[in-house]
């Protein structure tokens, strides 16, 4: 976080950081209060904390499964609760819950993470409905990235004998970051980050049997890596944070795409709509 703060300051931005376990609501609320005291009211809140375990369901211990659920799902619930506490008072704000393409169809060897992300999607839909009933101006959106080259795979606990790797196609985390920013600026209920995710969502809806068979073929060998770089960076952080300073990218740079046509088109649409609004607000001369 300190390294990230230095990057923000180098770009001329104001930054405040605070550390808290997202499963601890009191600690998370205290951290949020500290940041608000330095930077002012919350305009955008992003729930992105998540952790995972790769392995057969029978090989995953109960406390491990529970921890993934607590961080990935309950952490999002806790963050949403605190964000709403601040945003409702002002009658504005945007919450972005980072979900996953896995929410549309679970993947073998990732049962805890798949269950948590499926819950995040349904939870966000329910809260969105409540805000509509209240006629609130607070917005909440789920975003669905494809496989991203982040340190998630280095931090995930693996019962496969080797570190985990993402399924192709893989994208760089900057693609996800841009999609999250677009979600915070727009009025989306759900936003697909990359066309891969949107196609996967449509396929699970209209060809569930075919997709189910395809996903079942993702056995252990296709979800692990023996790459030396990935092995060196492997550091499971299920119960303890990392002691290393890492960048935003994982060890799969050579396979990751640096842009997405889908995200670019979303960005262009946002710019066009913003320009139209600006023109409509302009007063005619004379």
Secondary structure, DSSP 8 states (H G I E B T S, - for coil): -HHHHHHHHHTT---------TT-HHHHHHHHHHHHHHH-S-SEEEE-----EES-GGGS-HHHHHHHHIIIIIHHHHHHHHHHHHHHHHT--EEEEE--GGGTS--TT-HHHHHHHHHHHHHHHHHHHHHHHTT---EEEEEEE-EE-STHHHHSEESSSS-B---SSEE-HHHHHHHHHHHHHS--SEEEESHHHHHHHHHHHH-HHHHHHHHHT--SGGGB---HHHHHH----SSS---S---S--S-GGGEES--HHHHHHHHHHHHHHHHHHHHHS----
